[in-house]
């Protein structure tokens, strides 16, 4: 969106996480909480992003890299002071510049809600538009105080609220859009006269109201979006919500997930229709699975895998950086790494691809129609030819390729015979 920048507040240590890492770098699925917020801000149409750093800022900067600009808050003097750190940025000194403010520890906020907030702000030409939600348990959140006409007049943090203000059920989510010029003028007027002796960004709302500037709001109906993660318990709650969102989308696309409570599938996964996912299955990011497959139970598909149509991956099968061709089967207790498996291949129980030699991850190719016997070990790099077979317990050593239609047995594996008519 034109003339809109975003600032993500990510300076806090998160002491309740009891961690050696900044709170916002703890992962939700395959990426840190900060990554979820950054992605959703970008999807909503905001490309100019600032991240306010503080505790172990070098770690945050390493993660952000060239995706946003990091700005340090040298002393943690509150959210108002954090936003103040970017007041001189050129993009915020342009005519009609707007600023989206969002916290880095709210990873469940959706891009559609951010976009809705931005659109309302632009349509109404408000000085500020904030996101709110109404809840029966507002404990821990700032309360949204309105006048008799329904206009937002101020936000009161819980520790500074009166008994009557604490009874308010509409709370501040901590996501705002401001006219940049009016925001920074208002920040100059706020004072740290509160329980924490900090400069609260929320105090800007009352300053704007006293200047008769329009403060608007958008209310989200999704209470999950507002969850701020401040502890390991909070991270676990966010993870449960995040996981169920993904599974609901996958099921809606025609996939059967038999036990959502014990299944994890990352958001960067594509699964074809009529595939069945059995309990205790983990599918990590950047995985593609075709149609009419059977996956699990107790199956782990790691990043970088491509599974074709009509494939069966059974119990206690782990696959990593590998592809499996159509109608192939790996049904029991196997590890497959850095391997290309072509169509109609059968991998027997207990098969191991020894892809790592202590220095390098080596490649294995199993050609179409091959039959890998129970307990086979394939020491990469190695190639198993088209229609070839390995005997039970065979160890095929590195660079000892098995020819097409050959049968190999023993330790190390040697050619037993050459099949005919296949």
SULKAZI-V579996 format. One record per helix or strand. SS is the DSSP state (helix for helix, strand for strand). FROM is the first residue (numbers start at 0). TO is the last residue. If there is no record, write none. Layout:
ss = [SS;SS]
from = [FROM;FROM]
to = [TO;TO]
//
This chain:
ss = [strand;helix;helix;strand;strand;helix;strand;helix;strand;helix;helix;strand;helix;strand;strand;strand;helix;helix;strand;helix;helix;strand;helix;helix;strand;helix;strand;strand;strand;strand;strand;strand;strand;strand;strand;strand;strand;strand;strand;strand;strand;strand;strand;strand;strand;strand;strand;strand;strand;strand;strand;strand]
from = [3;14;22;26;30;32;47;56;68;78;89;97;110;127;142;151;157;162;169;179;202;214;222;231;255;259;263;268;275;281;286;293;299;305;311;322;328;338;345;351;355;360;363;370;376;381;388;394;401;405;410;413]
to = [9;16;24;27;31;42;52;63;71;83;91;102;123;133;145;155;159;165;178;186;209;218;225;251;256;261;264;270;276;282;288;294;300;306;319;323;336;340;346;353;355;360;365;371;378;383;389;395;401;408;410;417]
//
